[in-house]
Amino acid sequence: MSKGILTRLRLSSLRLRLVVVFALVALTAAVAASGIAYWLNREAVLTRTQDGALNDFRQEMQNRAATLPLRPTQDELRRTAEQMATGSRDYQVLLLGERDAGKPIVGASDPDDFTLADVPRSLTDAVDTERKVTEADPYAYHLFWQRTERNGTPYLVGGTRISGGGPAGYMYKSLAAEKADLNSLAWSLGIATALAVAGSVLLAQVAATTVLRPVHRLGEAARQLGEGKLDTRLRVTGADELADLTRTFNGAAESLQKKVADMSAREESSRRFVADMSHELRTPLTALTAVTEVLEDEQDSLDPMIAPAVALVVSETRRLNDLVENLMEVTRFDAGTARLVLDEVDIADQITACIDARAWLDAVDLDAERGIVAPLDPRRLDVILANLIGNALKHGGSPVRVSVRTEAEELVIAVRDHGPGIPEEVLPHVFDRFYKASASRPRSEGSGLGLSIAMENALIHGGSITASNSVGEDGTVDGAVFVLRLPLDASGITREVQTRSSQGEVEEA
């Protein structure tokens, strides 16, 4: 078996099972056929040899031993035994008579090759047993035989007795030639069995190749389809089940391509709508922001009845402005146009600047070593920190602790509050867009996009953010913990973000 075949067998369990099944079936059939053939030939060979020798011995006993006197001499027994052994059947003869009553004598054709000790006791007992003569059985003595083995060589031993007080005779024939013929037959059948198994393996290879090649092409096409090559199709040949499967695959691929195209068109339309809407809102928002800034400056001089309404307009205008900016940012992520602008950033200084710009110095406890510098996008890092710290202050309350450490090749920033924590059913959704846990936390004034944008900015750096609850020594929840992980060396990241799923996967441009 070639090395290529062995390699394919190792790489394909289905191919291996098919080859094994073929081999087992062929082996079982070959062994069964060989066994039956060997058994039939063995019985035929032995029966033919045995019947020929025994019939010849019976005839010799009738023609020669029966003519001996009632009290033969040893020389007469020996000569008669030698004459009986000179036949074509090639066996030795031993005659057992009585010189006088109770005085047995033995005559052997070859005393060195066949003696009375070579005759099994069970055979002599059977030969000496006189049976009752009847119409159905007119003979007092029968011919008996038995197969024995001496020094690894099989022998046939037969014996009978002449009625009326005549001598008993035994024949001793070697079956070595028959054994050699049967051994040769066994070797031939073994070689035939091995060739049958080898042939079945080759046949299994051909069958496996015929069956598995279309399956392999189908698997390769499915892999390409999974990689996004929706125009993948297979050529349909034949009219069997595999051809039907191929047609089904092509139909499914065509349907999937159409649905994905429709979804992509709707998604692109939605993104364009959001982008256009956000862009169109910026112009009136700019004017509104300018007006609200004037109104805010004059708020103290306004009528007390009008001042609350002005304050509400100012607050909601700022919130609307933040929402539009967030929508614009989300649109850039979805469109794959968000890019990193890297710079060497001192992490402690960056966090301090973020806190100070938002007047959070009194509410935030910073634990960061000086001198930790990493190539990051300062604006995006500020967005991440502002969202995480702002979320902690809004929902957990002060004091909020921000700690910075390095682990291996990662920068780890942990933001922890001391609020009621995040409910377990909310944890998997905290980074979803527009998600608000209003049922378990106070009503948020945010848009529900902050943590989602923070995650997108972490992902574009090649990092991640995780959310969990801090458990105190008494087993109760003691606030929420958000952990930001960023690579310390992000200098090689110059990729565009392309959101593929709700988890925000990214790929290199």
C-alpha positions in Angstrom: 0.0 0.0 0.0 1.5 3.4 -1.0 2.4 6.2 1.3 -0.3 8.4 -0.3 -3.0 5.9 0.5 -1.9 5.6 4.1 -1.9 9.4 4.4 -5.5 9.6 3.0 -6.5 6.9 5.4 -5.1 8.9 8.4 -6.7 12.1 7.2 -10.2 10.7 6.6 -12.0 8.8 9.2 -14.9 8.0 6.8 -12.4 6.7 4.3 -10.8 4.6 7.0 -14.1 3.1 8.1 -15.0 2.3 4.6 -11.7 0.5 4.0 -12.0 -1.4 7.2 -15.5 -2.5 6.4 -14.5 -3.7 3.0 -11.4 -5.5 4.4 -13.5 -7.2 7.2 -16.1 -8.3 4.7 -13.5 -9.6 2.3 -11.6 -11.3 5.1 -14.7 -12.9 6.5 -15.8 -14.2 3.1 -12.3 -15.3 2.2 -11.7 -17.1 5.5 -15.1 -18.8 5.3 -14.6 -19.9 1.7 -11.0 -21.0 2.4 -12.1 -22.9 5.5 -14.9 -24.7 3.8 -12.7 -25.5 0.8 -9.9 -26.8 3.0 -12.2 -28.9 5.1 -13.9 -30.4 2.0 -10.5 -31.2 0.4 -9.1 -32.5 3.6 -12.0 -34.9 4.1 -11.9 -35.9 0.4 -8.1 -36.6 0.5 -8.1 -38.5 3.8 -11.3 -40.4 3.0 -9.9 -41.5 -0.4 -6.6 -42.6 1.0 -8.2 -44.2 4.0 -10.8 -46.1 2.1 -8.3 -47.3 -0.5 -5.8 -48.6 2.1 -8.5 -50.2 4.3 -10.2 -51.9 1.3 -6.9 -53.2 0.1 -6.0 -54.4 3.6 -9.4 -56.2 3.9 -8.8 -57.9 0.6 -5.3 -59.0 1.5 -6.6 -60.4 4.8 -9.2 -62.4 2.9 -6.7 -63.6 0.2 -3.6 -64.3 2.3 -4.2 -64.2 6.1 -7.3 -66.4 5.8 -5.2 -69.2 4.1 -2.8 -69.5 7.0 -3.1 -72.7 9.2 -4.9 -72.4 12.5 -1.6 -72.6 14.4 0.8 -70.8 12.1 4.5 -70.4 12.8 6.2 -67.1 13.2 7.9 -67.3 9.9 4.6 -68.0 8.1 3.1 -64.9 9.8 6.1 -62.8 8.8 6.2 -64.0 5.2 2.4 -63.4 4.9 2.7 -59.9 6.4 5.6 -59.1 4.0 3.5 -60.2 1.0 0.5 -58.2 2.2 2.8 -55.0 2.6 4.2 -55.3 -0.9 1.0 -53.9 -2.4 0.5 -50.5 -4.1 -1.0 -48.8 -0.9 2.4 -48.6 0.9 1.5 -49.7 4.4 3.1 -52.0 7.0 1.4 -55.1 8.2 1.4 -56.9 11.5 -0.2 -60.4 12.0 -1.0 -61.7 15.4 -1.7 -65.5 15.8 -1.3 -68.3 18.4 1.4 -71.0 18.3 -0.5 -72.9 21.0 -3.5 -71.9 23.1 -2.6 -68.8 25.1 0.8 -68.5 23.4 0.6 -65.5 20.9 3.2 -65.0 18.2 3.7 -61.9 16.0 4.8 -61.5 12.4 5.6 -58.0 11.1 6.5 -56.8 7.6 9.0 -54.4 9.2 9.5 -54.8 12.9 11.6 -51.6 13.0 8.7 -49.5 11.7 5.6 -51.2 13.0 5.2 -53.1 16.2 2.3 -54.1 18.4 3.1 -51.1 20.7 2.1 -48.8 17.9 -1.5 -50.1 17.9 -3.8 -48.2 20.2 -5.2 -50.3 23.0 -8.7 -49.2 22.2 -8.3 -50.5 18.6 -7.1 -54.0 19.8 -10.0 -54.2 22.1 -12.4 -53.5 19.3 -10.8 -55.9 16.9 -10.8 -58.8 19.5 -14.4 -58.3 20.4 -16.5 -61.0 18.8 -20.0 -60.0 17.8 -23.2 -62.0 17.6 -23.8 -63.2 14.1 -27.2 -62.3 12.8 -28.9 -62.0 9.4 -28.3 -58.3 9.4 -24.7 -58.7 10.5 -23.2 -62.1 9.4 -19.7 -61.2 10.4 -18.4 -61.9 13.9 -15.4 -59.5 13.5 -15.4 -56.1 11.8 -12.7 -53.9 10.3 -11.8 -50.9 12.6 -9.5 -48.0 12.0 -8.1 -45.0 13.9 -5.9 -42.0 13.1 -2.8 -41.5 15.4 0.3 -39.4 15.4 3.9 -40.4 16.0 6.8 -37.9 16.1 4.5 -35.3 14.5 3.6 -37.5 11.6 0.0 -38.7 11.2 -0.7 -42.4 10.7 -3.7 -44.5 9.8 -4.0 -47.7 11.9 -6.6 -50.4 10.9 -7.2 -53.9 12.2 -9.5 -56.9 11.9 -9.6 -60.6 12.7 -10.2 -63.7 10.6 -13.3 -65.6 11.8 -13.0 -69.2 13.0 -9.8 -68.7 15.1 -7.7 -67.1 12.4 -5.0 -64.5 13.0 -5.7 -60.8 13.7 -4.1 -58.4 11.3 -3.2 -54.7 11.7 -2.1 -52.2 9.0 0.0 -49.0 9.6 0.0 -46.4 6.9 1.8 -43.0 7.0 -0.3 -40.0 6.0 2.7 -37.7 5.7 2.2 -37.2 1.9 -1.5 -36.3 2.5 -0.4 -33.8 5.2 2.1 -32.2 2.9 -0.6 -31.8 0.2 -3.0 -30.3 2.7 -0.4 -27.9 4.0 0.3 -26.8 0.5 -3.4 -26.3 0.0 -3.6 -24.3 3.2 -0.8 -22.1 2.1 -2.5 -21.6 -1.3 -5.8 -20.7 0.4 -4.0 -18.3 2.8 -2.3 -16.5 -0.1 -5.6 -16.3 -1.9 -7.2 -14.9 1.3 -4.4 -12.3 1.6 -4.8 -11.3 -2.1 -8.6 -11.0 -1.6 -8.1 -8.7 1.4 -5.6 -6.6 -0.5 -7.9 -6.4 -3.5 -10.8 -5.4 -1.3 -8.7 -2.6 0.2 -7.8 -1.3 -3.3 -11.5 -1.7 -4.2 -12.5 0.2 -1.1 -10.0 3.0 -2.1 -11.6 3.3 -5.5 -15.1 3.2 -4.0 -14.1 5.7 -1.3 -12.6 8.0 -3.9 -15.7 7.8 -6.1 -18.0 8.5 -3.2 -15.9 10.9 -1.1 -14.6 13.1 -3.8 -18.0 14.8 -4.3 -18.4 14.9 -0.5 -15.0 16.6 -0.2 -16.0 19.1 -2.9 -19.2 19.8 -1.1 -17.3 20.3 2.2 -14.9 22.7 0.5 -17.8 24.6 -1.0 -19.5 24.8 2.4 -16.2 26.1 3.9 -16.0 28.8 1.2 -19.6 29.7 1.8 -18.9 30.1 5.5 -16.0 32.4 4.7 -18.4 34.7 2.9 -17.9 33.6 -0.7 -21.6 33.5 -1.4 -21.2 33.0 -5.1 -19.8 29.5 -4.6 -21.6 26.9 -6.7 -20.9 23.3 -7.6 -21.2 21.6 -11.0 -23.9 19.0 -11.0 -23.0 15.7 -12.7 -25.0 12.5 -12.8 -28.5 11.7 -11.4 -27.7 9.9 -8.2 -28.2 11.0 -4.5 -24.9 13.0 -4.5 -26.1 15.0 -7.5 -29.4 15.7 -5.7 -27.4 16.8 -2.7 -25.3 19.1 -4.9 -28.4 20.6 -6.4 -29.8 21.2 -2.9 -26.6 22.9 -1.9 -26.6 25.2 -4.9 -30.2 26.1 -4.2 -29.4 26.8 -0.6 -26.4 28.9 -1.5 -28.4 30.9 -4.0 -31.1 31.5 -1.5 -28.6 32.5 1.1 -26.8 34.9 -1.3 -30.1 36.5 -2.1 -31.1 36.9 1.5 -27.7 38.2 2.5 -27.8 40.7 -0.4 -31.2 41.9 0.7 -30.1 42.2 4.3 -26.9 44.0 3.3 -28.9 46.4 1.2 -31.3 47.1 4.1 -28.4 47.4 6.5 -26.6 49.8 4.2 -29.8 51.7 3.7 -30.2 51.9 7.5 -26.7 53.0 8.0 -27.0 55.6 5.3 -30.2 56.8 6.8 -28.7 57.2 10.3 -25.6 58.9 8.9 -27.7 61.3 6.8 -30.0 62.0 9.7 -27.2 62.6 12.1 -25.5 64.8 9.5 -28.7 66.8 8.9 -29.3 67.2 12.6 -25.9 68.7 13.2 -26.7 72.0 11.5 -29.9 72.8 13.5 -28.2 71.5 16.6 -25.3 73.8 16.1 -27.8 76.7 16.0 -29.7 75.3 19.0 -26.5 74.9 21.0 -25.5 78.5 20.4 -28.9 79.7 21.5 -28.9 77.5 24.6 -25.5 78.8 25.5 -26.8 82.4 25.4 -29.9 81.4 27.3 -27.8 79.6 29.9 -25.6 82.7 30.3 -28.8 84.8 30.9 -30.6 82.3 33.0 -30.1 84.2 36.2 -31.8 87.3 34.8 -34.8 85.4 33.4 -38.2 85.3 34.9 -38.4 82.6 37.6 -41.3 81.0 35.8 -39.3 80.7 32.6 -35.9 79.7 34.1 -36.8 76.0 34.7 -38.0 75.6 31.1 -34.7 77.2 29.9 -32.7 74.8 32.0 -34.6 71.9 30.6 -34.1 73.1 27.0 -30.3 73.5 27.7 -30.0 70.0 29.3 -32.0 68.3 26.5 -30.2 70.1 23.8 -26.8 68.9 25.2 -28.2 65.4 25.5 -29.5 65.5 21.9 -26.1 66.8 20.7 -24.3 63.9 22.5 -26.8 61.4 21.0 -26.1 62.8 17.5 -22.3 62.6 18.1 -22.7 59.0 19.4 -24.8 58.0 16.3 -22.2 59.5 14.0 -19.5 57.5 15.8 -21.5 54.3 15.6 -22.1 54.9 11.9 -18.4 55.2 11.3 -17.8 51.9 13.1 -20.5 50.2 11.1 -19.3 51.6 7.8 -15.7 50.4 8.6 -14.2 53.9 8.3 -13.1 54.2 12.0 -9.3 54.5 12.1 -6.6 54.7 14.8 -4.4 57.7 15.2 -1.7 56.4 17.5 0.5 58.4 19.7 2.7 57.7 22.7 0.4 58.1 25.7 1.3 58.3 29.3 -1.5 56.3 30.9 -1.6 58.1 34.3 -1.5 61.5 32.6 -4.3 60.5 30.2 -6.6 59.3 33.0 -5.9 62.4 35.1 -6.7 64.7 32.1 -9.9 62.8 31.4 -11.1 63.1 35.0 -10.0 66.7 35.3 -11.8 67.8 32.1 -15.1 66.5 33.5 -14.6 67.8 37.0 -14.5 64.3 38.6 -11.3 64.7 40.6 -13.1 64.7 43.9 -15.2 61.6 43.1 -12.5 59.4 41.6 -9.6 57.6 43.3 -6.7 57.0 40.9 -4.1 54.2 41.5 -1.7 54.4 38.6 2.1 54.3 38.4 3.8 57.0 36.5 5.9 56.1 33.5 3.5 53.5 31.9 3.6 54.6 28.2 1.9 52.8 25.3 1.2 53.6 21.7 -2.6 54.3 21.7 -5.2 56.6 20.2 -5.6 59.3 22.9 -9.0 60.5 21.7 -10.4 56.9 21.7 -8.8 56.1 25.0 -10.5 59.2 26.5 -13.8 58.1 25.1 -13.4 54.7 26.7 -12.4 56.1 30.1 -15.1 58.8 30.1 -17.8 56.2 29.4 -16.5 53.7 32.0 -15.9 56.2 34.8 -19.1 58.2 33.9 -21.1 55.0 34.0 -19.6 54.1 37.4 -20.4 57.5 38.9 -23.9 57.6 37.4 -25.0 54.1 38.5 -22.6 53.2 41.3 -21.8 56.5 42.9 -18.6 57.7 44.4 -16.0 56.9 45.3 -15.0 55.3 42.1 -11.6 53.6 42.0 -9.5 53.5 38.8 -6.4 51.2 39.0 -3.8 50.7 36.3 -1.4 47.7 36.0 0.5 45.7 33.4 0.2 42.0 32.9 2.6 40.3 30.4 2.1 42.3 27.2 -1.2 43.9 28.3 -2.3 47.1 29.9 -5.1 46.5 32.4 -7.3 49.4 33.6 -10.0 48.5 36.2 -12.9 50.8 37.0 -14.7 49.9 40.2 -17.7 51.5 42.0 -19.4 50.7 45.3 -23.0 50.6 44.1 -25.5 47.8 44.0 -23.7 46.0 41.2 -25.1 44.7 38.0 -27.9 42.1 38.0 -26.8 38.7 36.6 -29.4 38.9 33.9 -28.1 42.3 32.8 -24.4 41.4 32.6 -24.5 39.8 29.2 -26.2 42.9 27.7 -24.3 45.8 29.2 -22.4 46.4 26.0 -25.4 46.1 23.7 -26.6 49.2 21.9 -29.4 51.2 23.4 -29.6 48.7 26.3 -30.7 50.2 29.6 -31.3 48.3 32.8 -34.0 50.6 33.9 -35.9 48.0 35.8 -32.9 47.4 38.2 -31.2 50.8 38.3 -32.4 54.4 38.5 -33.5 55.9 35.2 -30.5 56.8 33.1 -30.3 60.0 31.1 -27.8 58.4 28.7 -28.5 57.1 25.2 -27.6 53.5 25.8 -24.7 53.8 23.4 -21.8 54.8 25.7 -20.6 51.3 26.8 -21.2 50.0 23.2 -18.9 52.8 21.8 -16.4 52.1 24.6 -16.3 48.4 23.5 -15.9 49.3 19.8 -13.0 51.6 20.7 -11.3 48.9 22.7 -11.8 46.4 19.9 -10.2 48.7 17.3 -7.1 48.8 19.6 -7.1 45.0 19.7 -8.3 44.9 23.3 -11.5 44.2 25.1 -13.7 45.2 28.1 -15.3 42.9 30.6 -18.0 43.6 33.2 -18.5 41.8 36.5 -19.5 42.3 40.1 -17.2 42.7 43.1 -18.1 40.4 46.0 -17.2 41.4 49.5 -16.0 39.2 52.3 -19.5 38.6 53.6 -20.5 37.3 50.1 -22.6 40.3 49.1 -22.2 42.3 46.0 -20.0 45.4 46.6 -20.2 47.3 43.3 -19.5 46.7 39.6 -16.1 46.3 38.0 -15.2 47.1 34.4 -11.8 45.9 33.2 -10.2 47.3 30.1 -7.4 45.3 28.5 -5.3 46.9 25.7 -2.0 45.6 24.2 1.0 47.5 25.4 2.4 47.5 21.8 -0.3 48.5 19.4 2.0 50.2 17.0 1.3 47.5 14.4 -2.4 48.1 14.5 -3.5 50.3 11.6 -6.7 48.5 10.7 -10.2 49.6 10.0 -13.0 48.4 12.1 -15.7 46.4 10.3 -18.5 45.3 12.6 -19.7 41.8 11.6 -21.8 40.9 14.6 -23.1 42.2 17.8 -19.8 41.3 19.5 -18.0 43.8 17.3 -15.5 41.5 15.4 -12.8 43.4 13.5 -10.6 42.5 10.6 -7.4 44.0 9.2 -8.0 46.3 6.1 
